[in-house]
Amino acid sequence: MSKNCVFCKIYTKEIHTNIILSNNLAFAIKDISPKAPHHYLIIPNEHVESVHEISDGESTMYVAMLDLVKQLVYKHQLENSGYRLVINSGPDAGQEVDHLHMHLLAGTRL
């Protein structure tokens, strides 16, 4: 955990927000500045700043994140209309929080 990371503070409940879904390695919340009717963040529990910091042995983190994506898609019946998954890595890509997270966007033509 990083003591200055907003996502770590959400995970440790220092910051209260509604965690929609979770499993043993990740959790999902609504984005506070949504870009689509359905805009969720899927965040690993462990503090990892970006994709390239995950070692080969930590692939279970990706599986856990994608499992939450699948649950959100089925929960909101998005499987037929489609959805977009986005991972921004670094400031030039628009990463605002230095903690790996995936955006799930859906509910409109993107």
N, C-alpha and C positions, 0 to 999 in steps of 0.2 A: 504494500500500500504506500501511496504517496500522500503525505499529510496536507499538501496543498492542492490536490486533485479533486475537482468537483465530483467526478464519477466515483472515486474512492470514498468520498464523504457520503455519497448516496448509498453505496454498498454497506458502509459501516453505520448507516442511519444517523450520521451527524447532520445531514441535510435530509429533511423529510420530503419525499415525493412518492407518488403512487407507482409501485413496481407492478407492472401488469402481469408478467410471467417471469419465472426464474427456474433454474435448475442448479446443479451443484457447481457449475463453472461459469455461468453467465446469467444476466437478467435483462429485461426489456422494460423501457419506459416510453412515454409519449415525448416527442420532441417539443421543446418549449417555443420554438419558432417554426411551425410546420410549413412545409413547401408543397404539401398535398393533403387531401382529406384524411388519409391514413399515413402518418409519418411517425415511425417508431425508431428508437435507438436500441440496438442490441449490443450489450457491453459485457466484456469478460470481467469476472470478479477480481482477477489478478491484475495488478497495474503493469501493463505493457504499453509502451508509448505508440508503437506502430507495427505494421505487418512484418517488416524486416527484422524485428527483434524477437520474433517467436522462433524457437529452435524446432528442428524436425521432430523431436520427441514430444512437443506440445500440441500436436495436431488435434488432440481431443478437444482443445479449446475451440477450434473452428467447428468441429462437429457439434459441440454444445450450442454454439451461437446459431448455426444453421438449423438445429432442432427447434430453437425458439422462433426462428423465421417461419418454419413450417407450421408450427402451432398458431402463430399470429395469422398466417395466410388462411388456414382452415377456419379459425375462429371468426374471421371477418369475411369469409367467403370470397377471397380474392384470387383463388386458383384459376378461375376461368377468364377473368378480365385482365389479369396480369399485374405485375409489380416490378419494381426496380430495387436492386441492392447496390449500395454505394459504400466504399471504404475510402475516405480521404486520408492521405498520408503526407504530412508536412504542410507548412504554411502556403506554399504555392498551389497546393491542391485544395486549400480551404479548410484544413483541419484546425478547428478552434480549441479543442480540448486535447491535450497531449496524453491521451489514454485511448488505445485502440477501441473503435466502435464501428458498427455497421448501421447504415441507414436503410430502412425499409420504407419505400414510398409507393403509394397506390391510391386508387379511388378516382383518378382522373387520367386523361391522356397526358403522358409525360414527354 
